[in-house]
Every structure is written in structure tokens, then in C-alpha cells.
Amino acid sequence: MKIQEIKFYDKKDSYSIIIGKNILSVLPLKVRNLCPRAKKIAIIIDKNIPLKFRTKLARSLKKYQIDFLNFSTSEKTKSMKTVNFFLKKLLNKNYNRADLIISVGGGITSDVAGFISSIYKRGINFINIPTTLLGQVDAAIGGKTGVNSSLGKNLIGSFYQPKLVLSDTQFIHSLKKREMVCGYAEILKHSLIKDKNFFEWLKKNTKNILKKKPSALIYAIKKSCQIKLQFVKKDVNEKNLRMVLNFGHTFAHAIEVRNNYSKRTSHGEAVLAGMILVTKLSLIKKICNEKILKEVINIYKENNLSYAYKRYSSENTIKKLIPYLKNDKKNDDEKVNFILLKGIGKTTIPNKFKISIKEIKKYSKLISQY
């Protein structure tokens, strides 16, 4: 499959998402065109990225002063402490707004690097090179940046669009299956909230994605980016419609915070669990029917993903999540703002279903029985 390019435009910003295999060679030309006054480039890079990619980046950008800033990524290091550490590095090296920050890593790296870029001297050039499937289908696009708080996930952040997103699938081939599952969770989410035909395609091609078949990967990445950007373009700053992209994430973030961001449950596994929990809630609220729930559960079963939600299927485990639902970003009052599933490819609109903590406690038993 040829290199794919998706262009994003809104009233303030425009940038390209370039998707393909072995495409890092286009980076020098893009940097020259997009950041013509840049002299220094800070590469905030996941320390686990193989040395060969660092070498390739250093050679291709040899005309610039390069600083590799290693990042030990985890939900716990996605913090203001990390942000302050990197800000100090940039200030000590006297970076200015015409220079450039490049993020090389997964979703955590792009969230942190993007946030730093948005606040460093009120905004420095930023390019995203996502190296995980999760990053390429979700975290690296759309302009949401930020870090975690002890009270909840992604509660401190900003909206800041990159100059370019370069999604090279060669990075994905070194990922473990669990990391592939992380990205797949967001791909599945995109089909559930917007595109029934894409869901039907996933029924046939999920195994090809998890096995890293290039054509399936590139198609799934492109389709996910297109779906996400449809929502972002209409609601860049997440005032309303863009909240639909958080389908399943209300429960997922509660799972992560409840577990103190433990590696026992990855973000993707939490999202997989969250989507099942909220689909069951949708059934209880008579928003969807049992056929829809069965369709969603079947795609999990067919691809050995049921373990993700079975950990959180008992009444007791569901009740333990409830205190952590209150700090979800979509909430603007004492109730929890859920995005519910009406059918494959269709959800309720934001702010339509706000449910009190008391009601959720009452529903927890019913959720566990489905």
C-alpha cells in the first residue's frame, strides 16, 4: 500500500498525517518546510525505542543541533514533575519558539511532549512521530495533550495541534501483542461510535491487525484517523461532540486510577473493559438491545480479548470503580456524563445521559448479571 496522507484543517490550524512503512526519510524536508527558522531540535524519546531509529533520526537531522531527551514512560511519569524536568532542560539550552520539539514514542510520550510544546514560551513548534499502534490511531492526533493527577487521568492539559504527524508502521513491528491490543481497543472504539461498515471489516480483519499485516495495519490506522478527525474538526476544544470519542473511557479511566495506574491493566485493556461495561449500561437504560451487546462481545471472544472485561464483571469490582467516576473530564456537575451505545456505529450525544452515583450503584448488580 502506498503512503497515505490525511489533511486536517480547522479555523486555526492545518497539518498532515502521513502513514506508511519506512517513511522517516521524508522528515528532513518536512522540518525544513514547516519550521524554516528552526536551528535546534529537542527529541523527547521513549528510552525503549531501538537504537537504530535514534541513529536514523540523528543522521537525517544532522544539519540541526539535536538534543535527545530520554523519557521513561509510564502513567506514573505522565506528571507535572516530568513536565518541569523537561522544561528546565529546554530553558537551560535556550530553545526559542522558532525551534522544534519532536515526540518519538507512544501515547504517553506524545501527550507529555505536546503539553510541554504548548506551554514552553507559550508555544513552540511540535511534530509527532508515534511509535505505537495506540499513538498512531488515537493519541498522536487531534491536539489533546496533558498529564495525570493523583485525582484522575489527563486532568491537566491543553489543546495544541502539531505541525505534522508521521506514522511509520515500521515501529509497530517490534511491539508485543499486549501493546497491539492497546491500539486495537481504540480502533474498535472508532468503529463502534461512527462506522458500522468498519466494524464489519474488523470482524474479518482483527487477527490481521494483531498479526501486524501491513495492508490491514495501514487501512485501520487511516480509517481510525479519519473517524477521529471528523469529531475533532467539529469540536476542537471538546465542548460537546468530541466527547463521543471518550466512549468507554469513563469506566476505563476509573479502572486505571483505581489501580493506581498499575501495569496489571494497560490503558487499552481498560478501554476494552470500559466499552463492555458502558454497553451493558446502555442495555439497562434501554438505549440498545441485547443483539448489539452480543455483537460487541462476540468480536472480543473471536479474538481472545474477553479477559479484559471479565476482570471487571462482578458486582463488587464494579462498585469499587464508582468513586473514581466522579472526576471524569466530561462531568460538569455531580452526575456522571456517559456516552451510551445506541447501535453499531451510533452513540448518544454528550450530556444526554447524566447518571447519579446513587443510580450507578443500583445498576452495578444488573451490569454484573449480563
Sequence and secondary structure as in RCSB ss.txt:
>XXXX:A:sequence
MKIQEIKFYDKKDSYSIIIGKNILSVLPLKVRNLCPRAKKIAIIIDKNIPLKFRTKLARSLKKYQIDFLNFSTSE
KTKSMKTVNFFLKKLLNKNYNRADLIISVGGGITSDVAGFISSIYKRGINFINIPTTLLGQVDAAIGGKTGVNSS
LGKNLIGSFYQPKLVLSDTQFIHSLKKREMVCGYAEILKHSLIKDKNFFEWLKKNTKNILKKKPSALIYAIKKSC
QIKLQFVKKDVNEKNLRMVLNFGHTFAHAIEVRNNYSKRTSHGEAVLAGMILVTKLSLIKKICNEKILKEVINIY
KENNLSYAYKRYSSENTIKKLIPYLKNDKKNDDEKVNFILLKGIGKTTIPNKFKISIKEIKKYSKLISQY
>XXXX:A:secstr
   EEEEEE SS EEEEEEESS GGGHHHHHHHH TT  EEEEEEETTS HHHHHHHHHHTTTSEEEEEEE   T
TTSSHHHHHHHHHHHHHTT  TTSEEEEEESHHHHHHHHHHHHHGGG  EEEEEE SHHIIIIITSSSEEEEEET
TEEEEEEEE   SEEEEETTTGGG  HHHHHHHHHHHHHHHHHH HHHHHHHHHHHHHHHTT HHHHHHHHHHHH
HHHHHHHHH TT SSGGGGGGTTHHHHHHHHHHTTT TTS HHHHHHHHHHHHHHHHHHTTSS HHHHHHHHHHH
HHTT THHHHTT SHHHHHHHGGGTTT TT  SSSEEE  EEETTEE  TTSEEE HHHHHHHHHHHHH 
